[in-house]
């Protein structure tokens, strides 16, 4: 019995497309599919990122702003 049964097998980049895989993709279609998957994964990551130092957006109030009365002298 192995001491670390849940350690994943080592992975390396495909020499053709550079995407991390168990084994190199055997066809161009395999590389293209892997690249599309990687693009989707990166888009998901980027959609959740927020720049540091940026304040959160203020939520608009449910009620309209109060009327202001200006008087000119």
PQR file of N, CA, C, O and H, with PARSE charges and radii, in Angstrom:
ATOM      1  N   UNK A   1       0.848  -1.171   0.000 -0.4000 1.5000
ATOM      2  CA  UNK A   1       0.000   0.000   0.000 -0.0000 2.0000
ATOM      3  C   UNK A   1       0.894   1.235   0.000  0.5500 1.7000
ATOM      4  O   UNK A   1       1.885   1.310   0.727 -0.5500 1.4000
ATOM      5  N   UNK A   2       0.520   2.192  -0.829 -0.4000 1.5000
ATOM      6  CA  UNK A   2       1.322   3.407  -0.959 -0.0000 2.0000
ATOM      7  C   UNK A   2       1.050   4.358   0.203  0.5500 1.7000
ATOM      8  O   UNK A   2      -0.072   4.437   0.704 -0.5500 1.4000
ATOM      9  H   UNK A   2      -0.285   2.131  -1.420  0.4000 1.0000
ATOM     10  N   UNK A   3       2.077   5.069   0.619 -0.4000 1.5000
ATOM     11  CA  UNK A   3       1.915   6.025   1.720 -0.0000 2.0000
ATOM     12  C   UNK A   3       1.121   7.249   1.282  0.5500 1.7000
ATOM     13  O   UNK A   3       0.461   7.885   2.104 -0.5500 1.4000
ATOM     14  H   UNK A   3       2.988   5.004   0.212  0.4000 1.0000
ATOM     15  N   UNK A   4       1.179   7.585  -0.006 -0.4000 1.5000
ATOM     16  CA  UNK A   4       0.456   8.751  -0.544 -0.0000 2.0000
ATOM     17  C   UNK A   4      -0.434   8.301  -1.703  0.5500 1.7000
ATOM     18  O   UNK A   4      -0.070   8.484  -2.865 -0.5500 1.4000
ATOM     19  H   UNK A   4       1.715   7.069  -0.673  0.4000 1.0000
ATOM     20  N   UNK A   5      -1.586   7.720  -1.404 -0.4000 1.5000
ATOM     21  CA  UNK A   5      -2.404   7.149  -2.484 -0.0000 2.0000
ATOM     22  C   UNK A   5      -3.068   8.197  -3.381  0.5500 1.7000
ATOM     23  O   UNK A   5      -3.461   7.867  -4.501 -0.5500 1.4000
ATOM     24  H   UNK A   5      -1.882   7.572  -0.460  0.4000 1.0000
ATOM     25  N   UNK A   6      -3.206   9.432  -2.934 -0.4000 1.5000
ATOM     26  CA  UNK A   6      -3.944  10.409  -3.727 -0.0000 2.0000
ATOM     27  C   UNK A   6      -3.037  11.433  -4.410  0.5500 1.7000
ATOM     28  O   UNK A   6      -3.515  12.482  -4.841 -0.5500 1.4000
ATOM     29  H   UNK A   6      -2.888   9.700  -2.025  0.4000 1.0000
ATOM     30  N   UNK A   7      -1.758  11.150  -4.516 -0.4000 1.5000
ATOM     31  CA  UNK A   7      -0.843  12.059  -5.195 -0.0000 2.0000
ATOM     32  C   UNK A   7      -1.063  11.906  -6.694  0.5500 1.7000
ATOM     33  O   UNK A   7      -0.976  10.797  -7.221 -0.5500 1.4000
ATOM     34  H   UNK A   7      -1.369  10.297  -4.166  0.4000 1.0000
ATOM     35  N   UNK A   8      -1.351  13.021  -7.396 -0.4000 1.5000
ATOM     36  CA  UNK A   8      -1.591  12.917  -8.834 -0.0000 2.0000
ATOM     37  C   UNK A   8      -0.307  12.570  -9.589  0.5500 1.7000
ATOM     38  O   UNK A   8       0.803  12.847  -9.134 -0.5500 1.4000
ATOM     39  H   UNK A   8      -1.422  13.922  -6.968  0.4000 1.0000
ATOM     40  N   UNK A   9      -0.493  11.970 -10.727 -0.4000 1.5000
ATOM     41  CA  UNK A   9       0.653  11.639 -11.566 -0.0000 2.0000
ATOM     42  C   UNK A   9       1.299  12.943 -12.063  0.5500 1.7000
ATOM     43  O   UNK A   9       0.607  13.938 -12.279 -0.5500 1.4000
ATOM     44  H   UNK A   9      -1.394  11.745 -11.097  0.4000 1.0000
ATOM     45  N   UNK A  10       2.608  12.931 -12.239 -0.4000 1.5000
ATOM     46  CA  UNK A  10       3.258  14.151 -12.713 -0.0000 2.0000
ATOM     47  C   UNK A  10       2.755  14.524 -14.096  0.5500 1.7000
ATOM     48  O   UNK A  10       2.551  13.662 -14.951 -0.5500 1.4000
ATOM     49  H   UNK A  10       3.170  12.122 -12.063  0.4000 1.0000
ATOM     50  N   UNK A  11       2.560  15.803 -14.302 -0.4000 1.5000
ATOM     51  CA  UNK A  11       2.077  16.294 -15.586 -0.0000 2.0000
ATOM     52  C   UNK A  11       3.120  17.228 -16.168  0.5500 1.7000
ATOM     53  O   UNK A  11       3.863  17.884 -15.438 -0.5500 1.4000
ATOM     54  H   UNK A  11       2.725  16.503 -13.608  0.4000 1.0000
ATOM     55  N   UNK A  12       3.166  17.277 -17.470 -0.4000 1.5000
ATOM     56  CA  UNK A  12       4.108  18.158 -18.141 -0.0000 2.0000
ATOM     57  C   UNK A  12       3.410  18.808 -19.324  0.5500 1.7000
ATOM     58  O   UNK A  12       2.369  18.328 -19.774 -0.5500 1.4000
ATOM     59  H   UNK A  12       2.562  16.744 -18.062  0.4000 1.0000
ATOM     60  N   UNK A  13       3.981  19.906 -19.835 -0.4000 1.5000
ATOM     61  CA  UNK A  13       3.334  20.566 -20.964 -0.0000 2.0000
ATOM     62  C   UNK A  13       3.429  19.730 -22.240  0.5500 1.7000
ATOM     63  O   UNK A  13       4.427  19.058 -22.499 -0.5500 1.4000
ATOM     64  H   UNK A  13       4.826  20.296 -19.470  0.4000 1.0000
ATOM     65  N   UNK A  14       2.373  19.795 -23.011 -0.4000 1.5000
ATOM     66  CA  UNK A  14       2.366  19.136 -24.316 -0.0000 2.0000
ATOM     67  C   UNK A  14       3.427  19.826 -25.184  0.5500 1.7000
ATOM     68  O   UNK A  14       3.450  21.056 -25.245 -0.5500 1.4000
ATOM     69  H   UNK A  14       1.562  20.341 -22.800  0.4000 1.0000
ATOM     70  N   UNK A  15       4.295  19.077 -25.849 -0.4000 1.5000
ATOM     71  CA  UNK A  15       5.337  19.709 -26.650 -0.0000 2.0000
ATOM     72  C   UNK A  15       4.793  20.447 -27.875  0.5500 1.7000
ATOM     73  O   UNK A  15       5.510  21.239 -28.486 -0.5500 1.4000
ATOM     74  H   UNK A  15       4.276  18.079 -25.800  0.4000 1.0000
ATOM     75  N   UNK A  16       3.548  20.198 -28.235 -0.4000 1.5000
ATOM     76  CA  UNK A  16       2.983  20.811 -29.424 -0.0000 2.0000
ATOM     77  C   UNK A  16       2.235  22.108 -29.121  0.5500 1.7000
ATOM     78  O   UNK A  16       2.340  23.078 -29.872 -0.5500 1.4000
ATOM     79  H   UNK A  16       2.966  19.554 -27.739  0.4000 1.0000
ATOM     80  N   UNK A  17       1.470  22.126 -28.004 -0.4000 1.5000
ATOM     81  CA  UNK A  17       0.656  23.316 -27.708 -0.0000 2.0000
ATOM     82  C   UNK A  17       1.032  23.985 -26.390  0.5500 1.7000
ATOM     83  O   UNK A  17       0.670  25.142 -26.171 -0.5500 1.4000
ATOM     84  H   UNK A  17       1.385  21.338 -27.394  0.4000 1.0000
ATOM     85  N   UNK A  18       1.751  23.286 -25.502 -0.4000 1.5000
ATOM     86  CA  UNK A  18       2.185  23.875 -24.241 -0.0000 2.0000
ATOM     87  C   UNK A  18       1.197  23.752 -23.102  0.5500 1.7000
ATOM     88  O   UNK A  18       1.504  24.178 -21.989 -0.5500 1.4000
ATOM     89  H   UNK A  18       2.045  22.347 -25.680  0.4000 1.0000
ATOM     90  N   UNK A  19       0.017  23.184 -23.335 -0.4000 1.5000
ATOM     91  CA  UNK A  19      -0.977  23.009 -22.284 -0.0000 2.0000
ATOM     92  C   UNK A  19      -0.567  21.804 -21.429  0.5500 1.7000
ATOM     93  O   UNK A  19      -0.161  20.770 -21.960 -0.5500 1.4000
ATOM     94  H   UNK A  19      -0.233  22.838 -24.239  0.4000 1.0000
ATOM     95  N   UNK A  20      -0.676  21.945 -20.105 -0.4000 1.5000
ATOM     96  CA  UNK A  20      -0.321  20.860 -19.191 -0.0000 2.0000
ATOM     97  C   UNK A  20      -1.272  19.685 -19.416  0.5500 1.7000
ATOM     98  O   UNK A  20      -2.492  19.848 -19.427 -0.5500 1.4000
ATOM     99  H   UNK A  20      -1.006  22.785 -19.674  0.4000 1.0000
ATOM    100  N   UNK A  21      -0.684  18.490 -19.597 -0.4000 1.5000
ATOM    101  CA  UNK A  21      -1.483  17.297 -19.848 -0.0000 2.0000
ATOM    102  C   UNK A  21      -0.742  16.077 -19.314  0.5500 1.7000
ATOM    103  O   UNK A  21       0.467  16.123 -19.088 -0.5500 1.4000
ATOM    104  H   UNK A  21       0.307  18.358 -19.588  0.4000 1.0000
ATOM    105  N   UNK A  22      -1.484  14.977 -19.114 -0.4000 1.5000
ATOM    106  CA  UNK A  22      -0.871  13.717 -18.685 -0.0000 2.0000
ATOM    107  C   UNK A  22       0.072  13.188 -19.766  0.5500 1.7000
ATOM    108  O   UNK A  22       1.191  12.762 -19.483 -0.5500 1.4000
ATOM    109  H   UNK A  22      -2.466  14.940 -19.297  0.4000 1.0000
ATOM    110  N   UNK A  23      -0.401  13.226 -20.994 -0.4000 1.5000
ATOM    111  CA  UNK A  23       0.389  12.772 -22.143 -0.0000 2.0000
ATOM    112  C   UNK A  23       0.239  13.817 -23.257  0.5500 1.7000
ATOM    113  O   UNK A  23      -0.754  14.544 -23.275 -0.5500 1.4000
ATOM    114  H   UNK A  23      -1.311  13.573 -21.224  0.4000 1.0000
ATOM    115  N   UNK A  24       1.190  13.907 -24.174 -0.4000 1.5000
ATOM    116  CA  UNK A  24       1.055  14.850 -25.287 -0.0000 2.0000
ATOM    117  C   UNK A  24      -0.202  14.541 -26.110  0.5500 1.7000
ATOM    118  O   UNK A  24      -0.593  13.383 -26.260 -0.5500 1.4000
ATOM    119  H   UNK A  24       1.997  13.316 -24.159  0.4000 1.0000
ATOM    120  N   UNK A  25      -0.813  15.582 -26.630 -0.4000 1.5000
ATOM    121  CA  UNK A  25      -1.992  15.389 -27.481 -0.0000 2.0000
ATOM    122  C   UNK A  25      -1.540  14.740 -28.783  0.5500 1.7000
ATOM    123  O   UNK A  25      -0.511  15.108 -29.349 -0.5500 1.4000
ATOM    124  H   UNK A  25      -0.495  16.522 -26.508  0.4000 1.0000
ATOM    125  N   UNK A  26      -2.311  13.785 -29.244 -0.4000 1.5000
ATOM    126  CA  UNK A  26      -1.900  13.015 -30.417 -0.0000 2.0000
ATOM    127  C   UNK A  26      -2.297  13.675 -31.725  0.5500 1.7000
ATOM    128  O   UNK A  26      -1.729  13.364 -32.772 -0.5500 1.4000
ATOM    129  H   UNK A  26      -3.147  13.486 -28.784  0.4000 1.0000
ATOM    130  N   UNK A  27      -3.260  14.577 -31.679 -0.4000 1.5000
ATOM    131  CA  UNK A  27      -3.711  15.216 -32.917 -0.0000 2.0000
ATOM    132  C   UNK A  27      -3.803  16.723 -32.722  0.5500 1.7000
ATOM    133  O   UNK A  27      -3.814  17.234 -31.602 -0.5500 1.4000
ATOM    134  H   UNK A  27      -3.721  14.829 -30.829  0.4000 1.0000
ATOM    135  N   UNK A  28      -3.868  17.408 -33.849 -0.4000 1.5000
ATOM    136  CA  UNK A  28      -4.045  18.861 -33.806 -0.0000 2.0000
ATOM    137  C   UNK A  28      -5.383  19.203 -33.167  0.5500 1.7000
ATOM    138  O   UNK A  28      -5.485  20.196 -32.446 -0.5500 1.4000
ATOM    139  H   UNK A  28      -3.859  16.993 -34.759  0.4000 1.0000
ATOM    140  N   UNK A  29      -6.401  18.405 -33.417 -0.4000 1.5000
ATOM    141  CA  UNK A  29      -7.710  18.635 -32.815 -0.0000 2.0000
ATOM    142  C   UNK A  29      -7.646  18.512 -31.296  0.5500 1.7000
ATOM    143  O   UNK A  29      -8.324  19.249 -30.581 -0.5500 1.4000
ATOM    144  H   UNK A  29      -6.318  17.598 -34.002  0.4000 1.0000
ATOM    145  N   UNK A  30      -6.830  17.582 -30.806 -0.4000 1.5000
ATOM    146  CA  UNK A  30      -6.662  17.437 -29.362 -0.0000 2.0000
ATOM    147  C   UNK A  30      -6.025  18.673 -28.746  0.5500 1.7000
ATOM    148  O   UNK A  30      -6.431  19.124 -27.675 -0.5500 1.4000
ATOM    149  H   UNK A  30      -6.279  16.984 -31.388  0.4000 1.0000
ATOM    150  N   UNK A  31      -5.018  19.219 -29.433 -0.4000 1.5000
ATOM    151  CA  UNK A  31      -4.381  20.447 -28.942 -0.0000 2.0000
ATOM    152  C   UNK A  31      -5.355  21.626 -28.980  0.5500 1.7000
ATOM    153  O   UNK A  31      -5.405  22.423 -28.043 -0.5500 1.4000
ATOM    154  H   UNK A  31      -4.688  18.852 -30.303  0.4000 1.0000
ATOM    155  N   UNK A  32      -6.118  21.735 -30.049 -0.4000 1.5000
ATOM    156  CA  UNK A  32      -7.081  22.831 -30.175 -0.0000 2.0000
ATOM    157  C   UNK A  32      -8.135  22.734 -29.080  0.5500 1.7000
ATOM    158  O   UNK A  32      -8.492  23.746 -28.476 -0.5500 1.4000
ATOM    159  H   UNK A  32      -6.077  21.088 -30.811  0.4000 1.0000
ATOM    160  N   UNK A  33      -8.638  21.533 -28.814 -0.4000 1.5000
ATOM    161  CA  UNK A  33      -9.633  21.352 -27.753 -0.0000 2.0000
ATOM    162  C   UNK A  33      -9.040  21.716 -26.396  0.5500 1.7000
ATOM    163  O   UNK A  33      -9.702  22.355 -25.577 -0.5500 1.4000
ATOM    164  H   UNK A  33      -8.348  20.711 -29.305  0.4000 1.0000
ATOM    165  N   UNK A  34      -7.782  21.308 -26.154 -0.4000 1.5000
ATOM    166  CA  UNK A  34      -7.133  21.637 -24.888 -0.0000 2.0000
ATOM    167  C   UNK A  34      -6.936  23.145 -24.757  0.5500 1.7000
ATOM    168  O   UNK A  34      -7.110  23.701 -23.672 -0.5500 1.4000
ATOM    169  H   UNK A  34      -7.244  20.790 -26.819  0.4000 1.0000
ATOM    170  N   UNK A  35      -6.577  23.803 -25.846 -0.4000 1.5000
ATOM    171  CA  UNK A  35      -6.400  25.260 -25.821 -0.0000 2.0000
ATOM    172  C   UNK A  35      -7.719  25.972 -25.558  0.5500 1.7000
ATOM    173  O   UNK A  35      -7.753  26.947 -24.808 -0.5500 1.4000
ATOM    174  H   UNK A  35      -6.436  23.351 -26.727  0.4000 1.0000
ATOM    175  N   UNK A  36      -8.804  25.498 -26.163 -0.4000 1.5000
ATOM    176  CA  UNK A  36     -10.122  26.096 -25.900 -0.0000 2.0000
ATOM    177  C   UNK A  36     -10.512  25.930 -24.434  0.5500 1.7000
ATOM    178  O   UNK A  36     -11.063  26.850 -23.831 -0.5500 1.4000
ATOM    179  H   UNK A  36      -8.776  24.705 -26.772  0.4000 1.0000
ATOM    180  N   UNK A  37     -10.232  24.778 -23.868 -0.4000 1.5000
ATOM    181  CA  UNK A  37     -10.517  24.546 -22.452 -0.0000 2.0000
ATOM    182  C   UNK A  37      -9.701  25.490 -21.583  0.5500 1.7000
ATOM    183  O   UNK A  37     -10.220  26.056 -20.620 -0.5500 1.4000
ATOM    184  H   UNK A  37      -9.785  24.031 -24.358  0.4000 1.0000
ATOM    185  N   UNK A  38      -8.421  25.663 -21.919 -0.4000 1.5000
ATOM    186  CA  UNK A  38      -7.539  26.549 -21.145 -0.0000 2.0000
ATOM    187  C   UNK A  38      -7.996  28.004 -21.267  0.5500 1.7000
ATOM    188  O   UNK A  38      -7.949  28.750 -20.289 -0.5500 1.4000
ATOM    189  H   UNK A  38      -8.000  25.203 -22.701  0.4000 1.0000
ATOM    190  N   UNK A  39      -8.436  28.411 -22.454 -0.4000 1.5000
ATOM    191  CA  UNK A  39      -8.945  29.777 -22.635 -0.0000 2.0000
ATOM    192  C   UNK A  39     -10.168  29.991 -21.759  0.5500 1.7000
ATOM    193  O   UNK A  39     -10.281  31.027 -21.104 -0.5500 1.4000
ATOM    194  H   UNK A  39      -8.474  27.805 -23.249  0.4000 1.0000
ATOM    195  N   UNK A  40     -11.081  29.039 -21.735 -0.4000 1.5000
ATOM    196  CA  UNK A  40     -12.269  29.144 -20.882 -0.0000 2.0000
ATOM    197  C   UNK A  40     -11.915  29.217 -19.409  0.5500 1.7000
ATOM    198  O   UNK A  40     -12.520  29.978 -18.655 -0.5500 1.4000
ATOM    199  H   UNK A  40     -10.990  28.197 -22.267  0.4000 1.0000
ATOM    200  N   UNK A  41     -10.930  28.422 -18.998 -0.4000 1.5000
ATOM    201  CA  UNK A  41     -10.491  28.438 -17.602 -0.0000 2.0000
ATOM    202  C   UNK A  41      -9.891  29.791 -17.232  0.5500 1.7000
ATOM    203  O   UNK A  41     -10.182  30.326 -16.162 -0.5500 1.4000
ATOM    204  H   UNK A  41     -10.437  27.804 -19.611  0.4000 1.0000
ATOM    205  N   UNK A  42      -9.061  30.341 -18.103 -0.4000 1.5000
ATOM    206  CA  UNK A  42      -8.439  31.643 -17.834 -0.0000 2.0000
ATOM    207  C   UNK A  42      -9.474  32.767 -17.830  0.5500 1.7000
ATOM    208  O   UNK A  42      -9.373  33.690 -17.022 -0.5500 1.4000
ATOM    209  H   UNK A  42      -8.825  29.906 -18.972  0.4000 1.0000
ATOM    210  N   UNK A  43     -10.453  32.706 -18.710 -0.4000 1.5000
ATOM    211  CA  UNK A  43     -11.518  33.714 -18.706 -0.0000 2.0000
ATOM    212  C   UNK A  43     -12.290  33.683 -17.398  0.5500 1.7000
ATOM    213  O   UNK A  43     -12.658  34.729 -16.863 -0.5500 1.4000
ATOM    214  H   UNK A  43     -10.535  31.956 -19.367  0.4000 1.0000
ATOM    215  N   UNK A  44     -12.534  32.483 -16.882 -0.4000 1.5000
ATOM    216  CA  UNK A  44     -13.217  32.354 -15.593 -0.0000 2.0000
ATOM    217  C   UNK A  44     -12.407  32.956 -14.462  0.5500 1.7000
ATOM    218  O   UNK A  44     -12.962  33.608 -13.578 -0.5500 1.4000
ATOM    219  H   UNK A  44     -12.235  31.634 -17.317  0.4000 1.0000
ATOM    220  N   UNK A  45     -11.105  32.745 -14.482 -0.4000 1.5000
ATOM    221  CA  UNK A  45     -10.235  33.323 -13.453 -0.0000 2.0000
ATOM    222  C   UNK A  45     -10.231  34.834 -13.568  0.5500 1.7000
ATOM    223  O   UNK A  45     -10.393  35.532 -12.567 -0.5500 1.4000
ATOM    224  H   UNK A  45     -10.655  32.215 -15.201  0.4000 1.0000
ATOM    225  N   UNK A  46     -10.048  35.355 -14.784 -0.4000 1.5000
ATOM    226  CA  UNK A  46      -9.981  36.803 -14.981 -0.0000 2.0000
ATOM    227  C   UNK A  46     -11.300  37.493 -14.666  0.5500 1.7000
ATOM    228  O   UNK A  46     -11.302  38.649 -14.241 -0.5500 1.4000
ATOM    229  H   UNK A  46      -9.917  34.789 -15.598  0.4000 1.0000
ATOM    230  N   UNK A  47     -12.413  36.813 -14.864 -0.4000 1.5000
ATOM    231  CA  UNK A  47     -13.717  37.416 -14.569 -0.0000 2.0000
ATOM    232  C   UNK A  47     -13.897  37.658 -13.080  0.5500 1.7000
ATOM    233  O   UNK A  47     -14.678  38.522 -12.682 -0.5500 1.4000
ATOM    234  H   UNK A  47     -12.412  35.874 -15.209  0.4000 1.0000
ATOM    235  N   UNK A  48     -13.180  36.901 -12.251 -0.4000 1.5000
ATOM    236  CA  UNK A  48     -13.326  37.038 -10.802 -0.0000 2.0000
ATOM    237  C   UNK A  48     -12.262  37.920 -10.165  0.5500 1.7000
ATOM    238  O   UNK A  48     -12.333  38.192  -8.967 -0.5500 1.4000
ATOM    239  H   UNK A  48     -12.546  36.199 -12.575  0.4000 1.0000
ATOM    240  N   UNK A  49     -11.286  38.371 -10.928 -0.4000 1.5000
ATOM    241  CA  UNK A  49     -10.220  39.196 -10.374 -0.0000 2.0000
ATOM    242  C   UNK A  49     -10.666  40.650 -10.261  0.5500 1.7000
ATOM    243  O   UNK A  49     -11.424  41.146 -11.094 -0.5500 1.4000
ATOM    244  H   UNK A  49     -11.228  38.150 -11.902  0.4000 1.0000
ATOM    245  N   UNK A  50     -10.197  41.309  -9.244 -0.4000 1.5000
ATOM    246  CA  UNK A  50     -10.444  42.734  -9.043 -0.0000 2.0000
ATOM    247  C   UNK A  50      -9.110  43.393  -8.738  0.5500 1.7000
ATOM    248  O   UNK A  50      -8.331  42.840  -7.962 -0.5500 1.4000
ATOM    249  H   UNK A  50      -9.582  40.907  -8.567  0.4000 1.0000
ATOM    250  N   UNK A  51      -8.813  44.556  -9.316 -0.4000 1.5000
ATOM    251  CA  UNK A  51      -7.544  45.227  -9.018 -0.0000 2.0000
ATOM    252  C   UNK A  51      -7.465  45.632  -7.551  0.5500 1.7000
ATOM    253  O   UNK A  51      -8.476  45.961  -6.931 -0.5500 1.4000
ATOM    254  H   UNK A  51      -9.446  45.006  -9.946  0.4000 1.0000
ATOM    255  N   UNK A  52      -6.266  45.604  -7.010 -0.4000 1.5000
ATOM    256  CA  UNK A  52      -6.092  46.033  -5.629 -0.0000 2.0000
ATOM    257  C   UNK A  52      -6.154  47.545  -5.556  0.5500 1.7000
ATOM    258  O   UNK A  52      -5.788  48.234  -6.508 -0.5500 1.4000
ATOM    259  H   UNK A  52      -5.445  45.337  -7.514  0.4000 1.0000
ATOM    260  N   UNK A  53      -6.609  48.056  -4.445 -0.4000 1.5000
ATOM    261  CA  UNK A  53      -6.673  49.495  -4.248 -0.0000 2.0000
ATOM    262  C   UNK A  53      -7.896  50.154  -4.859  0.5500 1.7000
ATOM    263  O   UNK A  53      -8.044  51.372  -4.753 -0.5500 1.4000
ATOM    264  H   UNK A  53      -6.906  47.496  -3.671  0.4000 1.0000
ATOM    265  N   UNK A  54      -8.760  49.407  -5.484 -0.4000 1.5000
ATOM    266  CA  UNK A  54      -9.969  49.972  -6.078 -0.0000 2.0000
ATOM    267  C   UNK A  54     -11.116  49.772  -5.107  0.5500 1.7000
ATOM    268  O   UNK A  54     -11.379  48.661  -4.646 -0.5500 1.4000
ATOM    269  H   UNK A  54      -8.639  48.418  -5.571  0.4000 1.0000
ATOM    270  N   UNK A  55     -11.797  50.875  -4.805 -0.4000 1.5000
ATOM    271  CA  UNK A  55     -12.930  50.769  -3.892 -0.0000 2.0000
ATOM    272  C   UNK A  55     -14.090  50.044  -4.572  0.5500 1.7000
ATOM    273  O   UNK A  55     -14.240  50.139  -5.790 -0.5500 1.4000
ATOM    274  H   UNK A  55     -11.584  51.778  -5.179  0.4000 1.0000
ATOM    275  N   UNK A  56     -14.894  49.335  -3.824 -0.4000 1.5000
ATOM    276  CA  UNK A  56     -16.065  48.689  -4.417 -0.0000 2.0000
ATOM    277  C   UNK A  56     -17.043  49.737  -4.927  0.5500 1.7000
ATOM    278  O   UNK A  56     -17.148  50.836  -4.381 -0.5500 1.4000
ATOM    279  H   UNK A  56     -14.772  49.258  -2.835  0.4000 1.0000
ATOM    280  N   UNK A  57     -17.746  49.376  -5.973 -0.4000 1.5000
ATOM    281  CA  UNK A  57     -18.729  50.292  -6.549 -0.0000 2.0000
ATOM    282  C   UNK A  57     -19.878  50.500  -5.570  0.5500 1.7000
ATOM    283  O   UNK A  57     -20.349  49.557  -4.932 -0.5500 1.4000
ATOM    284  H   UNK A  57     -17.661  48.484  -6.417  0.4000 1.0000
ATOM    285  N   UNK A  58     -20.320  51.747  -5.462 -0.4000 1.5000
ATOM    286  CA  UNK A  58     -21.465  52.044  -4.603 -0.0000 2.0000
ATOM    287  C   UNK A  58     -22.733  51.548  -5.288  0.5500 1.7000
ATOM    288  O   UNK A  58     -22.957  51.792  -6.474 -0.5500 1.4000
ATOM    289  H   UNK A  58     -19.938  52.513  -5.980  0.4000 1.0000
ATOM    290  N   UNK A  59     -23.531  50.868  -4.535 -0.4000 1.5000
ATOM    291  CA  UNK A  59     -24.806  50.388  -5.054 -0.0000 2.0000
ATOM    292  C   UNK A  59     -25.772  51.566  -5.154  0.5500 1.7000
ATOM    293  O   UNK A  59     -25.853  52.365  -4.222 -0.5500 1.4000
ATOM    294  H   UNK A  59     -23.348  50.670  -3.572  0.4000 1.0000
ATOM    295  N   UNK A  60     -26.503  51.693  -6.256 -0.4000 1.5000
ATOM    296  CA  UNK A  60     -27.465  52.790  -6.344 -0.0000 2.0000
ATOM    297  C   UNK A  60     -28.584  52.611  -5.313  0.5500 1.7000
ATOM    298  O   UNK A  60     -29.047  51.498  -5.063 -0.5500 1.4000
ATOM    299  H   UNK A  60     -26.437  51.043  -7.013  0.4000 1.0000
ATOM    300  N   UNK A  61     -28.998  53.712  -4.735 -0.4000 1.5000
ATOM    301  CA  UNK A  61     -30.069  53.666  -3.728 -0.0000 2.0000
ATOM    302  C   UNK A  61     -31.395  53.353  -4.407  0.5500 1.7000
ATOM    303  O   UNK A  61     -31.603  53.672  -5.578 -0.5500 1.4000
ATOM    304  H   UNK A  61     -28.622  54.616  -4.938  0.4000 1.0000
ATOM    305  N   UNK A  62     -32.292  52.716  -3.644 -0.4000 1.5000
ATOM    306  CA  UNK A  62     -33.603  52.377  -4.197 -0.0000 2.0000
ATOM    307  C   UNK A  62     -34.492  53.606  -4.342  0.5500 1.7000
ATOM    308  O   UNK A  62     -35.373  53.639  -5.201 -0.5500 1.4000
ATOM    309  H   UNK A  62     -32.122  52.456  -2.694  0.4000 1.0000
ATOM    310  N   UNK A  63     -34.269  54.604  -3.518 -0.4000 1.5000
ATOM    311  CA  UNK A  63     -35.093  55.791  -3.579 -0.0000 2.0000
ATOM    312  C   UNK A  63     -34.395  56.885  -4.393  0.5500 1.7000
ATOM    313  O   UNK A  63     -33.166  56.958  -4.392 -0.5500 1.4000
ATOM    314  H   UNK A  63     -33.553  54.578  -2.820  0.4000 1.0000
ATOM    315  N   UNK A  64     -35.151  57.729  -5.082 -0.4000 1.5000
ATOM    316  CA  UNK A  64     -34.537  58.777  -5.898 -0.0000 2.0000
ATOM    317  C   UNK A  64     -33.851  59.811  -5.006  0.5500 1.7000
ATOM    318  O   UNK A  64     -34.225  59.967  -3.843 -0.5500 1.4000
ATOM    319  H   UNK A  64     -36.149  57.670  -5.083  0.4000 1.0000
ATOM    320  N   UNK A  65     -32.856  60.516  -5.538 -0.4000 1.5000
ATOM    321  CA  UNK A  65     -32.176  61.529  -4.736 -0.0000 2.0000
ATOM    322  C   UNK A  65     -33.132  62.666  -4.349  0.5500 1.7000
ATOM    323  O   UNK A  65     -34.058  62.990  -5.092 -0.5500 1.4000
ATOM    324  H   UNK A  65     -32.553  60.389  -6.482  0.4000 1.0000
ATOM    325  N   UNK A  66     -32.895  63.258  -3.187 -0.4000 1.5000
ATOM    326  CA  UNK A  66     -33.748  64.354  -2.707 -0.0000 2.0000
ATOM    327  C   UNK A  66     -33.527  65.592  -3.575  0.5500 1.7000
ATOM    328  O   UNK A  66     -32.427  65.833  -4.071 -0.5500 1.4000
ATOM    329  H   UNK A  66     -32.143  62.995  -2.583  0.4000 1.0000
ATOM    330  N   UNK A  67     -34.592  66.364  -3.744 -0.4000 1.5000
ATOM    331  CA  UNK A  67     -34.508  67.592  -4.527 -0.0000 2.0000
ATOM    332  C   UNK A  67     -33.713  68.633  -3.745  0.5500 1.7000
ATOM    333  O   UNK A  67     -33.824  68.731  -2.523 -0.5500 1.4000
ATOM    334  H   UNK A  67     -35.485  66.167  -3.341  0.4000 1.0000
ATOM    335  N   UNK A  68     -32.913  69.402  -4.469 -0.4000 1.5000
ATOM    336  CA  UNK A  68     -32.098  70.448  -3.829 -0.0000 2.0000
ATOM    337  C   UNK A  68     -32.608  71.793  -4.317  0.5500 1.7000
ATOM    338  O   UNK A  68     -32.868  71.983  -5.505 -0.5500 1.4000
ATOM    339  H   UNK A  68     -32.822  69.322  -5.462  0.4000 1.0000
ATOM    340  N   UNK A  69     -32.745  72.703  -3.400 -0.4000 1.5000
ATOM    341  CA  UNK A  69     -33.218  74.038  -3.745 -0.0000 2.0000
ATOM    342  C   UNK A  69     -32.042  74.994  -3.627  0.5500 1.7000
ATOM    343  O   UNK A  69     -31.426  75.113  -2.568 -0.5500 1.4000
ATOM    344  H   UNK A  69     -32.535  72.549  -2.434  0.4000 1.0000
ATOM    345  N   UNK A  70     -31.738  75.674  -4.730 -0.4000 1.5000
ATOM    346  CA  UNK A  70     -30.668  76.645  -4.759 -0.0000 2.0000
ATOM    347  C   UNK A  70     -31.244  78.044  -4.788  0.5500 1.7000
ATOM    348  O   UNK A  70     -32.206  78.313  -5.508 -0.5500 1.4000
ATOM    349  H   UNK A  70     -32.238  75.577  -5.590  0.4000 1.0000
ATOM    350  N   UNK A  71     -30.669  78.919  -4.022 -0.4000 1.5000
ATOM    351  CA  UNK A  71     -31.083  80.311  -4.043 -0.0000 2.0000
ATOM    352  C   UNK A  71     -29.877  81.159  -4.389  0.5500 1.7000
ATOM    353  O   UNK A  71     -28.838  81.075  -3.734 -0.5500 1.4000
ATOM    354  H   UNK A  71     -29.887  78.700  -3.438  0.4000 1.0000
ATOM    355  N   UNK A  72     -30.014  81.971  -5.413 -0.4000 1.5000
ATOM    356  CA  UNK A  72     -28.918  82.859  -5.819 -0.0000 2.0000
ATOM    357  C   UNK A  72     -29.143  84.242  -5.220  0.5500 1.7000
ATOM    358  O   UNK A  72     -30.254  84.769  -5.282 -0.5500 1.4000
ATOM    359  H   UNK A  72     -30.858  82.039  -5.945  0.4000 1.0000
ATOM    360  N   UNK A  73     -28.124  84.822  -4.652 -0.4000 1.5000
ATOM    361  CA  UNK A  73     -28.248  86.161  -4.058 -0.0000 2.0000
ATOM    362  C   UNK A  73     -27.802  87.223  -5.041  0.5500 1.7000
ATOM    363  O   UNK A  73     -27.833  88.411  -4.722 -0.5500 1.4000
ATOM    364  H   UNK A  73     -27.222  84.394  -4.602  0.4000 1.0000
TER
END
